[in-house]
Amino acid sequence: MYEHFFQCPYCWEEVSMLLDPSVGQQTYVEDCEVCCNPIEVTPQFQENELVGFHAQSIEQ
């Protein structure tokens, strides 16, 4: 697993998520550990290295 730190698009706090580098690119929803709002996360790995990461709010 790969731990990645980023800023929550809702509360702007720094949060971390564990990412699975065995999948090249994936998109999923995970709740912020601070404010509990859903974040759409899209990590991209190449040869087990994180080469791209995007986190955005989900309009409700």
N, C-alpha and C positions, 0 to 999 in steps of 0.2 A: 504494500500500500504506500501511497505517496501523500504526505501531508502538505496542503497548500493553504496559505493565508491570503485573504482578500477582504475588501470592504463590502459590507452588506449594503445593497441598493436601497434598503428601507431606513435602517437606523444609523447607517454610516459607521458602525462599530467594526473593528477588525475581528474576523471570525476565521476559523480553520475548518477544512473538510478533508476527509481521507478519500483519495481518489484511487481508482484501480487502473494501473498502467497496462494491464494485459489486454485492454480493449482500446484500439487506436483512437476512435472518436465516439462519443456518446453524449446524449442529452437526457437529463433527468431533473426531477424536482426534489429539493431537500429544504427543510425548514431552517431558518436562521437560529442558531443556538442562543442568541440574545433576545431577539424580539418575536421569534416564532413565526414570522411571515414566510411564505413559500418563495424560494428562489429557483429560477431555472438555470441550471449549471451545464455548461458545455466545455468539458476538458478535451484536449487533443494531445495524444502522445505519439511520439515517433521513436522507435527503438528504446522504449521504456523511459524516455525523457519527455517532460511536459514542454510542448512547443506552442501551445495556445490554450487560453482559458477565458471564458466569458461567463459572467453571472449577471442576470437581469431580473427585475421584479416581474411578477405576474399580475397583470391588471385584473382586479376582481370586481 
